[in-house]
Amino acid sequence: MANVSINTEKLPVLFGEKTRPSEVVEKKETLKLEGQDFQYYTPKGGYIYRFPEFDKAVIRKQPVVEGGTAFQYLIGCMSSPDGKNFSEDWFSLNHLGKMDANNKPVHPTWRALGNIYERAKRLCEIGELSAKDTPRSIQQVVFEKGKPVKVVERDSAGQPVLDKDGQPKLVNKTESRDIYDVTPATTE
């Protein structure tokens, strides 16, 4: 089929143009960074991850929220849902140090390594990490714009818990999240 010539003056006005003005994309190569599918970098159920030698590993640092000072660290790897077909992927080094809402390590042997450097180094030393098929549910703190959301603590009858001054006690809001256990960092 042949390409056509478009008279841009005859294109209809976009809906909402008055309150949401559009602009022409002059540098089309900038579109390569737009509209990517959302990707979880945490372990997926049943996946196998393979890592390069530490000195050849690519590790990226990215702000968790735009303009934020907290960062996620991602290491380049190969992943496979079946152990046969592998493709390039990113893996979250932060996830290995994750804590639940009660400050208990989600992956204790990985958390015990102490920092992102040691976790990345250990991943590369063992070379492969497996995620279990069956998820486990944890409670995690809910964040909004990088800060924990606070709610009034309630007793078993649904009544507000009061502090020593008679004011409602605020606690971090939590929600349930499924995670997949992974190969431990140690053989112990």
C-alpha positions in Angstrom: 0.0 0.0 0.0 1.3 3.5 -0.8 2.0 6.1 1.7 -0.2 9.2 1.6 0.4 12.9 2.0 -1.4 14.5 5.0 -2.6 18.1 5.0 -2.1 18.9 8.7 -4.3 21.9 8.4 -7.3 19.6 7.7 -6.7 17.3 10.7 -9.6 17.5 13.2 -9.0 19.3 16.6 -8.1 16.8 19.3 -10.7 16.3 22.0 -9.7 18.3 25.1 -7.3 20.5 23.3 -8.5 23.6 25.2 -7.6 22.2 28.6 -5.0 19.6 27.6 -3.1 21.3 24.8 -1.0 18.9 22.6 2.2 19.6 20.9 3.9 18.2 17.8 6.6 15.7 18.4 9.5 17.1 16.4 12.2 14.6 17.5 10.5 11.2 16.8 13.4 9.3 18.4 12.3 10.6 21.8 9.3 8.3 21.4 11.5 5.4 22.1 11.3 6.3 25.9 7.5 6.7 25.9 4.8 4.1 26.4 6.9 1.2 27.6 4.9 -1.7 29.1 5.1 -1.6 32.9 7.7 -4.1 34.0 8.1 -5.6 37.5 11.8 -6.2 38.2 11.1 -8.4 41.2 11.2 -12.2 40.9 8.3 -13.7 39.0 6.8 -17.0 40.0 8.7 -20.0 38.6 11.3 -17.9 36.8 15.0 -18.7 36.6 17.5 -15.7 36.4 21.1 -16.0 35.2 23.7 -13.4 35.9 27.1 -12.4 34.3 30.4 -12.2 36.1 30.5 -9.3 38.5 33.1 -7.3 36.6 30.9 -7.6 33.4 27.6 -6.9 35.1 25.6 -3.8 34.0 23.9 -2.2 37.1 21.6 0.8 36.6 20.5 3.3 39.2 17.1 4.9 38.9 15.1 7.3 41.1 12.1 5.5 42.7 9.9 8.5 42.0 10.5 11.5 39.8 12.8 14.0 41.5 13.2 11.6 44.5 16.3 10.9 46.4 15.6 7.1 46.9 16.9 4.9 44.2 16.2 1.4 42.8 19.2 -0.6 41.5 18.7 -3.0 38.7 21.2 -5.6 37.4 21.1 -6.9 33.8 20.4 -10.6 33.6 18.8 -13.4 31.5 15.4 -14.7 32.6 13.3 -17.6 31.7 9.8 -18.8 32.7 10.6 -22.4 31.8 14.4 -22.8 32.2 14.9 -23.3 28.5 14.1 -20.0 26.7 16.1 -17.1 28.2 15.9 -13.5 27.3 17.6 -10.3 28.5 15.9 -8.7 31.5 16.5 -6.5 34.6 16.4 -7.8 38.2 15.8 -5.6 41.2 18.7 -5.7 43.7 16.5 -3.6 46.1 14.0 -6.5 46.3 16.6 -8.8 47.8 16.8 -6.4 50.8 13.0 -5.9 51.1 11.4 -5.7 54.6 7.8 -6.4 55.3 5.5 -4.0 57.3 6.8 -5.5 60.6 10.4 -4.9 59.6 11.1 -8.6 59.0 13.3 -9.4 56.0 11.4 -11.0 53.1 14.6 -12.8 51.9 16.7 -13.1 55.1 19.9 -14.5 53.7 20.0 -11.8 51.0 19.2 -9.0 53.5 21.9 -10.3 55.8 24.5 -9.4 53.1 24.1 -5.8 54.1 24.1 -3.7 50.9 23.4 -3.6 47.2 27.1 -4.2 46.3 27.3 -7.4 48.3 23.9 -8.6 46.9 25.0 -7.9 43.3 28.4 -9.6 43.9 26.7 -12.7 45.4 24.2 -13.0 42.6 27.1 -13.0 40.1 29.0 -15.5 42.2 26.2 -18.0 42.3 25.3 -17.2 38.7 21.7 -18.4 38.9 18.6 -17.6 41.0 15.3 -19.4 41.0 11.9 -18.2 42.2 9.4 -20.6 43.6 6.2 -21.2 41.7 3.9 -20.6 44.6 3.6 -17.1 46.1 3.7 -16.1 49.7 1.7 -13.2 51.0 3.4 -10.4 53.1 2.1 -7.1 54.5 3.8 -4.1 53.1 3.6 -0.4 54.0 1.7 1.7 51.4 3.6 4.7 50.1 2.4 7.8 48.3 4.9 10.2 46.7 7.7 8.5 48.6 6.1 8.8 52.1 4.2 6.2 54.1 0.4 6.7 54.2 -0.9 7.1 57.8 -4.2 5.8 59.1 -5.9 5.7 62.4 -5.2 2.5 64.3 -8.3 0.5 65.2 -9.0 -2.1 67.8 -10.7 -5.5 67.2 -14.1 -3.8 67.6 -13.2 -1.2 64.9 -12.8 1.7 67.4 -9.9 4.1 67.2 -7.0 3.4 69.5 -6.0 6.4 71.5 -2.5 7.5 72.6 -1.6 8.7 76.1 -3.0 12.2 75.3 -6.3 10.8 74.1 -5.6 11.4 70.5 -6.2 8.8 67.8 -3.0 6.8 67.2 -1.7 6.9 63.6 0.0 3.9 62.1 1.4 3.1 58.6 -1.3 1.8 56.2 -0.4 -1.7 55.0 -1.6 -3.9 52.2 -1.1 -7.5 51.2 1.4 -8.4 48.5 2.4 -11.7 47.0 6.1 -12.4 46.6 8.0 -15.4 45.5 10.8 -16.9 47.6 14.1 -17.2 45.9 17.3 -19.2 46.1 19.0 -18.2 49.4 22.2 -16.3 49.3 23.9 -18.9 51.4 23.8 -22.7 51.4 23.2 -22.8 55.2 
